[in-house]
């Protein structure tokens, strides 16, 4: 029960080193070696706008990079899901990236889809 409460609290709190995601920011989902870029989103007002996309296979280890105010934050580790989301591993807990972006940072995901989009 305690871990469930901790996971819920973490999902509603900002990521470490990322108190906000202002307009002009960029979110990238990349391979662990940072060489393959799966998805790039640009934040315009409160909307995520797709810049480029390469489908990431399910259950693939990825890194999520945030470029805020012209500089990249340290990457966050995650794993892609069969439904197209990325589950971040934060302080030993699994947090949905799409839930974090919508509930905590109040960003609008296009067409109700989650990151990265997998077809």
Wavefront OBJ file of the C-alpha trace (Angstrom):
o trace
v 0.000 0.000 0.000
v 2.819 2.393 0.867
v 4.458 1.935 -2.550
v 1.120 2.638 -4.255
v 0.804 5.931 -2.368
v 4.439 6.806 -3.170
v 3.876 6.072 -6.878
v 0.772 8.294 -6.894
v 2.613 11.150 -5.156
v 5.556 10.852 -7.559
v 3.183 10.939 -10.542
v 1.782 14.257 -9.329
v 5.110 15.882 -8.450
v 7.585 17.320 -10.950
v 10.583 15.281 -12.013
v 13.843 15.901 -10.171
v 15.730 18.787 -11.878
v 12.630 19.703 -13.914
v 10.224 21.961 -11.983
v 8.421 23.099 -15.163
v 8.314 22.577 -18.934
v 7.815 26.039 -20.450
v 6.838 26.818 -24.067
v 9.797 26.367 -26.408
v 10.990 23.255 -24.583
v 11.669 19.970 -26.349
v 11.098 16.378 -25.256
v 13.069 13.548 -26.891
v 12.690 9.797 -26.472
v 15.991 8.214 -27.497
v 17.897 4.936 -27.319
v 20.158 4.293 -24.287
v 23.252 5.167 -26.361
v 21.500 8.419 -27.439
v 22.092 7.585 -31.126
v 18.540 6.623 -32.162
v 15.864 9.284 -31.754
v 12.379 7.776 -31.558
v 10.244 10.840 -30.908
v 10.808 14.587 -30.725
v 8.078 16.837 -29.381
v 8.171 20.618 -29.181
v 6.123 22.445 -26.532
v 4.007 25.243 -28.024
v 1.928 27.006 -25.398
v 0.565 23.949 -23.501
v 0.515 21.627 -26.543
v 3.006 18.969 -27.587
v 3.712 19.239 -31.315
v 5.331 16.296 -33.090
v 8.622 17.193 -34.785
v 9.742 13.691 -35.806
v 8.833 10.094 -35.090
v 10.370 6.633 -35.434
v 8.316 3.864 -33.817
v 10.006 2.408 -30.734
v 9.401 -1.301 -30.119
v 7.554 -2.249 -26.916
v 9.596 -3.131 -23.847
v 12.609 -1.238 -25.171
v 14.879 0.617 -22.758
v 14.968 4.333 -23.613
v 16.118 7.666 -22.253
v 13.867 10.718 -22.073
v 15.623 14.043 -22.586
v 14.163 17.458 -21.847
v 15.641 20.599 -23.422
v 14.484 23.501 -21.289
v 15.710 27.094 -21.581
v 18.252 26.093 -24.245
v 19.955 23.336 -22.238
v 19.375 19.603 -21.808
v 18.563 18.177 -18.386
v 20.122 14.862 -17.339
v 18.285 11.972 -19.049
v 15.585 9.969 -17.303
v 15.582 6.180 -17.758
v 12.464 4.476 -18.998
v 10.952 1.525 -20.851
v 8.447 1.653 -23.707
v 5.117 -0.119 -23.212
v 2.988 -2.090 -25.687
v 0.397 0.730 -25.501
v 2.919 3.330 -26.686
v 3.688 5.040 -23.374
v 7.050 5.298 -21.633
v 7.327 4.183 -18.030
v 9.977 6.218 -16.220
v 11.943 4.729 -13.353
v 12.083 7.485 -10.704
v 13.305 6.812 -7.163
v 12.613 3.094 -7.578
v 9.022 3.662 -8.766
v 7.461 3.299 -12.216
v 5.755 6.487 -13.455
v 3.845 6.905 -16.736
v 5.369 9.666 -18.873
v 2.025 10.543 -20.463
v 0.342 10.798 -17.056
v 3.208 12.901 -15.734
v 3.057 15.280 -18.709
v -0.709 15.729 -18.511
v -1.339 15.748 -14.747
v 1.810 17.363 -13.388
v 3.009 19.608 -16.198
v -0.477 20.237 -17.657
v 0.580 19.618 -21.257
v -1.891 18.546 -23.933
v -1.053 15.345 -25.756
v -2.146 15.427 -29.412
v -5.248 13.372 -30.220
v -5.187 11.809 -26.753
v -2.236 9.621 -27.713
v 0.650 8.789 -25.402
v 4.416 9.070 -25.906
v 5.999 7.658 -27.961
v 3.340 6.772 -30.486
v 3.700 3.152 -31.585
v 1.683 1.681 -34.430
l 1 2 3 4 5 6 7 8 9 10 11 12 13 14 15 16 17 18 19 20 21 22 23 24 25 26 27 28 29 30 31 32 33 34 35 36 37 38 39 40 41 42 43 44 45 46 47 48 49 50 51 52 53 54 55 56 57 58 59 60 61 62 63 64 65 66 67 68 69 70 71 72 73 74 75 76 77 78 79 80 81 82 83 84 85 86 87 88 89 90 91 92 93 94 95 96 97 98 99 100 101 102 103 104 105 106 107 108 109 110 111 112 113 114 115 116 117 118 119
